[in-house]
Amino acid sequence: MAKGKTLSGEDRILWGKVARTTRPLPGRMEELADFEEPKPEPEKPVQPIPLTMNEIKTLAEAFGAGPPEPLKRPARVHHPLEKPVKRKLAKGHLAIEARIDLHGMIQSEAHGFLLHFLMRAHDRGLRHVLVITGKGTSLGSDGALKRAVPMWFALPEFRMLISSYEPAARNHGGDGALYVRLSKPRGMLP
């Protein structure tokens, strides 16, 4: 392409799709983003109108704005197990206090069993459990439980029970099992 020539909108989109299939040189991702969408026209700056506090209150009442809502606690996020903890579990230096095998169960059945198991383990003050989902390689499937169990851990009923989880080591089932660290029960000393 000749130097200084600009691409049409369709050509930019097409070039962006082609460029996405390649690996960019370091520091060149910004240039790739320029080709994906046509450049928008710059907007004219809006001049702010100075308002008094009474005018602001009147506008807020007119648009139904009430007092600010109290801040909500962010949803609990599960972090992966620390490497030393996972290594100790894999080598048997840290005990797996309980385990559940979900092989051969349908998702609705497995969900109930897993929730009940984790609630009991949490109530008993257990910290590390093994959840065996299976690899699910029969008949070319990816394993319904292998995919579903980590998604269940984000649900409200599981979220408060679990501190973290990570795929198990090979000797404990590998990709077909998960190490789960349960959160400490409330009121329990560290």
Secondary structure, DSSP 4 states (H G I P E B T S, - for coil): --TTPPPPHHHHHHHHHHHHTSPPPTT-HHHHHHHHSPPPPPPPPPPPPP--HHHHHHHHHHTT--SPPPPPPPPP--BPPPHHHHHHHHHTSS---EEEE-TT--HHHHHHHHHHHHHHHHHTT--EEEEE-----GGG---HHHHHHHHHTTSHHHHTTEEEEEEPPGGGTGGGEEEEEEPPPTT---
